[in-house]
Amino acid sequence: MSRPVRIAVLGTAEFARRRMLPAFRASADVTVVTVASRDPARAAELAREYGCRAADDYAEPLADADVDAVYLPLPASMHAEWAGAALRAGKHVLVEKPAAMSGADAAELCALARSRGLALVENVLFLHHSQHRAVMRHVADGAIGRLQAFDAAFTVPRRPASDIRYDPALGGGALWDLGVYPLRAALGLLGPDPRPRLVGATARRDPADRVDTAGTALLDGGDGLALQLSYGLDHTYRSTYTLWGSTGRLTVDRAFTPPADHEPVLRLERAGVTARLSLPADDQAGNAVTAFARAVRTRARPAPEILRQAELLEAISLAGTAVHRTAPPVRDSRTSPADLAG
Ligand SMILES: NC(=O)c1ccc[n+]([C@@H]2O[C@H](COP(=O)([O-])OP(=O)(O)OC[C@H]3O[C@@H](n4cnc5c(N)ncnc54)[C@H](OP(=O)(O)O)[C@@H]3O)[C@@H](O)[C@H]2O)c1
């Protein structure tokens, strides 16, 4: 396919409006041909802005021969269902993270994509930023000695209560929304082998919440390499990882969602001295769109990390829930002793 990939966007999500639709528009590799919404007025408004067709339901673009691919910025609980429907309809798929909420669903999607020769790509933007390749080059060059531990965190402040992230029926919760990032970073760091093993997890759910708003997971990356992941929806902002070696430590701040004009500065700490390594800005959203178009053109097979990530997220979710069930009430500044007594 030499012409731009014709893409339909299912849902008028805030993230699609803010990040992906502008990135599609800026790319010569894709053309937005349809925007679909449950609300015809919302679809029409966005379609006007992008000069494309409006569809009043998500099924319509799947039956449209002029659509090559769909982008799915839907609530997490709908990702696997609509990705599966699109693949069955012969469409390539760019699906928001997490692609699936269980290992079984991820395995089914990947098998479907493979059997039909269709691209199934999970929209994990940070993978497409050049700063991580620079990090791995420093590590391979021995900048921190033998890697001993990997710490990663993605936490954000609380959003309005109506946000999809606080609704369990929509796949809400800190793990599904944000745990993906540090986990995917750990998987990317390790490469295909060895498979990390889950050691334990915590999850926190306050009485007023219906989902977990904070969590941690500890994984063994093989040979005792510790992978410690933190994620949360009720925190001060943090988006970082540190590679901790026998002779040094390398930290990436703004690891997961740097804007296109951000010029990264890696922190390399060795023998009490901190060096700041400047890197060029990079446009991870633009790069992700280019990579998706390439996956469509080459009919690339789904990345193995889609399945591995889904299996580990499921395991972390079960382990965190088990801890939560047995944990005593948590006391914090918003909980009075009277609340605990009651
Ligand atoms: N890759 C990244 O860096 C990144 C960053 C942020 C968010 N995301 C992902 O993008 C997706 C959307 O997130 P968002 O923050 O943009 O959420 P949002 O604004 O609430 O968008 C979700 C969209 O899903 C559609 N939808 C269908 N059924 C729904 C239901 N029952 N309740 C609510 N919405 C429903 C709605 O579109 P219509 O009403 O128009 O049909 C809505 O606009 C999520 O999967 C999130 O994880 C990814």
The ligand as an SDF file (V2000), in Angstrom:
LIG
                    3D

 48 52  0  0  0  0  0  0  0  0999 V2000
   -1.2920    6.2700   24.8650 N   0  0  0  0  0  0  0  0  0  0  0  0
   -1.3720    7.2810   25.7270 C   0  0  0  0  0  0  0  0  0  0  0  0
   -0.3850    7.9940   25.9850 O   0  0  0  0  0  0  0  0  0  0  0  0
   -2.7020    7.6140   26.3670 C   0  0  0  0  0  0  0  0  0  0  0  0
   -2.8780    8.7710   27.1150 C   0  0  0  0  0  0  0  0  0  0  0  0
   -4.1510    9.0590   27.6330 C   0  0  0  0  0  0  0  0  0  0  0  0
   -5.1970    8.1680   27.4240 C   0  0  0  0  0  0  0  0  0  0  0  0
   -4.9680    7.0280   26.7110 N   0  0  0  0  0  0  0  0  0  0  0  0
   -6.0290    6.0420   26.4770 C   0  0  0  0  0  0  0  0  0  0  0  0
   -7.0210    6.6150   25.6390 O   0  0  0  0  0  0  0  0  0  0  0  0
   -8.2920    6.0630   25.9770 C   0  0  0  0  0  0  0  0  0  0  0  0
   -9.2660    7.2050   26.2090 C   0  0  0  0  0  0  0  0  0  0  0  0
   -8.8530    7.9670   27.3210 O   0  0  0  0  0  0  0  0  0  0  0  0
   -9.4170    9.4450   27.5690 P   0  0  0  0  0  0  0  0  0  0  0  0
   -8.7800    9.9690   28.7680 O   0  0  0  0  0  0  0  0  0  0  0  0
   -9.2940   10.2170   26.3290 O   0  0  0  0  0  0  0  0  0  0  0  0
  -10.9320    9.1080   27.9200 O   0  0  0  0  0  0  0  0  0  0  0  0
  -12.3020    9.7940   27.4350 P   0  0  0  0  0  0  0  0  0  0  0  0
  -12.0810   11.2270   27.0570 O   0  0  0  0  0  0  0  0  0  0  0  0
  -13.3130    9.5090   28.5030 O   0  0  0  0  0  0  0  0  0  0  0  0
  -12.6470    9.0270   26.1080 O   0  0  0  0  0  0  0  0  0  0  0  0
  -13.2210    7.7540   26.0500 C   0  0  0  0  0  0  0  0  0  0  0  0
  -14.1050    7.6990   24.8150 C   0  0  0  0  0  0  0  0  0  0  0  0
  -14.6570    6.3860   24.7280 O   0  0  0  0  0  0  0  0  0  0  0  0
  -15.9480    6.4700   24.1990 C   0  0  0  0  0  0  0  0  0  0  0  0
  -16.8250    5.6200   25.0130 N   0  0  0  0  0  0  0  0  0  0  0  0
  -17.5120    4.5270   24.5700 C   0  0  0  0  0  0  0  0  0  0  0  0
  -18.2440    3.9720   25.5540 N   0  0  0  0  0  0  0  0  0  0  0  0
  -18.0450    4.7480   26.6540 C   0  0  0  0  0  0  0  0  0  0  0  0
  -18.5610    4.6840   27.9680 C   0  0  0  0  0  0  0  0  0  0  0  0
  -19.4330    3.7260   28.3600 N   0  0  0  0  0  0  0  0  0  0  0  0
  -18.1880    5.6470   28.8400 N   0  0  0  0  0  0  0  0  0  0  0  0
  -17.3180    6.6100   28.4690 C   0  0  0  0  0  0  0  0  0  0  0  0
  -16.7910    6.7080   27.2230 N   0  0  0  0  0  0  0  0  0  0  0  0
  -17.1540    5.7890   26.3150 C   0  0  0  0  0  0  0  0  0  0  0  0
  -16.4070    7.9240   24.2300 C   0  0  0  0  0  0  0  0  0  0  0  0
  -16.5240    8.3680   22.8830 O   0  0  0  0  0  0  0  0  0  0  0  0
  -17.9260    8.7530   22.2240 P   0  0  0  0  0  0  0  0  0  0  0  0
  -18.8590    9.1230   23.3490 O   0  0  0  0  0  0  0  0  0  0  0  0
  -17.6140    9.8630   21.3240 O   0  0  0  0  0  0  0  0  0  0  0  0
  -18.4160    7.5330   21.4960 O   0  0  0  0  0  0  0  0  0  0  0  0
  -15.2790    8.6710   24.9150 C   0  0  0  0  0  0  0  0  0  0  0  0
  -14.9810    9.8820   24.2960 O   0  0  0  0  0  0  0  0  0  0  0  0
   -8.0780    5.1610   27.1780 C   0  0  0  0  0  0  0  0  0  0  0  0
   -7.9180    3.8320   26.7310 O   0  0  0  0  0  0  0  0  0  0  0  0
   -6.7650    5.6440   27.7490 C   0  0  0  0  0  0  0  0  0  0  0  0
   -6.0360    4.6110   28.4000 O   0  0  0  0  0  0  0  0  0  0  0  0
   -3.7520    6.7550   26.1780 C   0  0  0  0  0  0  0  0  0  0  0  0
  1  2  1  0
  2  3  2  0
  2  4  1  0
  4  5  1  0
  4 48  2  0
  5  6  2  0
  6  7  1  0
  7  8  2  0
  8  9  1  0
  8 48  1  0
  9 10  1  0
  9 46  1  0
 10 11  1  0
 11 12  1  0
 11 44  1  0
 12 13  1  0
 13 14  1  0
 14 15  2  0
 14 16  1  0
 14 17  1  0
 17 18  1  0
 18 19  2  0
 18 20  1  0
 18 21  1  0
 21 22  1  0
 22 23  1  0
 23 24  1  0
 23 42  1  0
 24 25  1  0
 25 26  1  0
 25 36  1  0
 26 27  1  0
 26 35  1  0
 27 28  2  0
 28 29  1  0
 29 30  1  0
 29 35  2  0
 30 31  1  0
 30 32  2  0
 32 33  1  0
 33 34  2  0
 34 35  1  0
 36 37  1  0
 36 42  1  0
 37 38  1  0
 38 39  2  0
 38 40  1  0
 38 41  1  0
 42 43  1  0
 44 45  1  0
 44 46  1  0
 46 47  1  0
M  CHG  2   8   1  16  -1
M  END
$$$$
